[in-house]
Amino acid sequence: MRIGSGVQSASEVFGKQQNNSKTYVAENEAFSQTSVKVYLKTDDMLFSGGNGTGLSFYIKYAEESTEDNPVVIAKGVDENGKEFEEKININDINLRNASYVEMSALEAYYNVDKGNSLSSFPQETGCMGLNDRCDLISSFEKVIQDMNKLGRYDLQMFYMRNMNTYLNASSKHK
């Protein structure tokens, strides 16, 4: 189903108006619940998703994108509900200083194996905000060591394979 630009939030698809903030009371404790915008993936998108912070976005190819110089546009809302749009040159992403959106662009562009998970990245990236950056390679190295200590050699190999996919892709453009 496509409407307008091909981007739909869950509230548009289901016809419900979102209320940005509600307060609930459970066992004499009040807590606030904020709604999250979700983008449903369409055929022209490379990626649609986010992480546990409320960061939610989709990625499409930019008009000027070429095979030798892939460029994508990421649009969405940050962890505070503020809309953003970012142009990303795939070949310029620094694996040692990458944002979650940049890492997701790489993951989608290179079709990296996610296994049985929502992401190919180490779990610690799930708490990154829009402007946070991490050393993806160091994160992979840490989780690979942890999986080895735990005797989870299947997960160790999964993360090693994914780390090598990113390193090999990155080295082709240096």
C-alpha positions in Angstrom: 0.0 0.0 0.0 1.4 3.4 -1.0 0.2 6.8 -0.1 1.9 10.0 -1.3 5.6 9.7 -0.9 5.4 6.0 -0.1 6.1 6.6 3.5 3.5 5.8 6.1 3.5 5.9 9.8 1.7 3.2 11.6 -1.0 5.7 12.7 -1.7 6.6 9.1 -2.1 3.0 8.0 -4.4 2.2 10.9 -6.2 5.5 10.8 -5.6 6.4 14.4 -4.4 9.8 15.6 -1.4 9.6 17.9 -1.4 11.4 21.2 2.2 12.2 22.0 2.1 11.7 25.7 -0.2 9.9 28.2 0.1 9.4 31.9 -1.0 6.1 33.4 -1.3 5.0 37.0 -0.3 1.5 38.0 -0.3 0.5 41.7 -0.1 4.1 42.9 2.8 5.0 40.7 2.3 7.3 37.8 4.4 6.9 34.7 4.4 8.7 31.4 4.2 6.8 28.1 5.2 8.6 24.9 4.0 7.3 21.5 6.6 6.4 18.9 6.4 7.0 15.2 7.0 3.8 13.1 7.7 3.8 9.4 6.5 0.8 7.4 8.9 -0.4 4.8 7.9 0.1 1.1 9.5 -1.4 -2.0 11.6 1.7 -2.6 13.2 1.7 0.8 16.5 0.0 1.7 15.6 0.1 5.4 12.9 0.9 7.9 13.4 0.6 11.6 15.1 2.0 14.6 16.3 1.0 18.0 15.3 1.0 21.7 15.7 4.7 22.2 12.7 5.8 20.1 14.9 6.6 17.1 12.8 5.6 14.1 13.7 6.2 10.5 13.7 4.9 6.9 16.4 4.9 4.3 16.0 5.4 0.5 18.5 6.0 -2.3 19.2 9.6 -3.2 18.6 10.8 -6.8 22.3 11.4 -7.3 23.3 7.9 -6.1 25.4 5.8 -8.5 26.9 2.3 -8.3 30.4 3.8 -7.7 29.1 6.5 -5.3 26.0 5.2 -3.4 24.2 8.0 -1.6 21.1 7.5 0.6 18.7 9.7 2.4 17.6 8.8 6.0 14.4 10.4 7.3 12.7 9.9 10.6 12.4 11.0 14.2 15.1 11.0 16.8 14.8 9.7 20.3 13.0 12.9 21.4 10.4 12.8 18.6 12.1 15.5 16.6 12.1 15.0 12.8 15.4 14.7 10.9 16.7 14.2 7.4 20.3 13.2 6.7 22.1 12.5 3.4 24.7 9.8 3.8 27.5 8.8 1.3 28.0 5.1 1.9 31.7 5.2 0.9 32.5 7.9 3.4 31.2 6.2 6.5 33.9 5.7 9.2 33.4 2.4 11.0 35.5 3.7 13.9 33.1 6.7 14.4 29.7 6.0 13.0 26.2 6.9 14.0 23.4 4.3 14.3 21.8 5.7 11.2 25.1 5.5 9.2 25.6 1.9 10.5 22.0 1.0 9.4 22.7 2.5 6.0 25.7 0.2 5.6 23.8 -2.8 6.9 21.0 -2.2 4.4 23.3 -1.4 1.5 25.5 -4.5 1.9 22.5 -6.7 3.0 24.4 -7.9 6.1 23.2 -11.0 7.8 21.0 -10.3 10.8 20.6 -13.9 11.8 17.5 -14.3 13.9 17.7 -10.7 15.2 16.6 -7.3 14.1 20.1 -6.1 13.6 23.6 -7.3 12.7 25.1 -5.0 15.3 26.3 -5.7 18.8 23.5 -5.2 21.4 25.1 -2.0 22.9 24.2 -0.1 19.7 20.5 -0.4 20.6 20.8 2.5 23.1 22.4 5.0 20.7 20.6 8.3 20.0 20.6 10.1 16.7 23.8 12.0 17.4 25.7 9.3 19.3 28.6 7.7 17.6 30.5 4.5 18.3 33.5 2.6 17.2 31.6 -0.3 15.5 34.8 -2.4 15.1 35.6 -2.2 18.8 32.0 -3.0 19.6 32.3 -6.1 17.5 35.6 -7.1 19.0 34.2 -6.8 22.5 31.1 -8.9 21.8 33.3 -11.5 20.0 35.5 -11.8 23.1 32.4 -12.0 25.4 30.8 -14.8 23.2 34.1 -16.7 23.3 34.2 -16.5 27.1 30.6 -17.7 27.3 31.2 -20.6 25.0 28.7 -19.2 22.5 30.9 -20.0 19.5 27.9 -19.8 17.2 27.4 -16.2 18.1 31.1 -15.5 18.1 31.3 -16.7 14.5 28.1 -14.7 13.6 29.6 -11.4 14.9 33.1 -12.2 13.4 31.4 -12.8 10.0 29.5 -9.5 10.2 32.5 -7.5 11.4 34.5 -8.9 8.4 31.7 -8.0 6.0 31.8 -4.3 7.2 35.7 -4.3 7.1 35.8 -5.8 3.6 33.2 -3.4 2.3 35.0 -0.4 3.8 38.4 -1.4 2.5 37.1 -1.5 -1.1 36.6 2.3 -1.0 39.8 3.4 0.7 
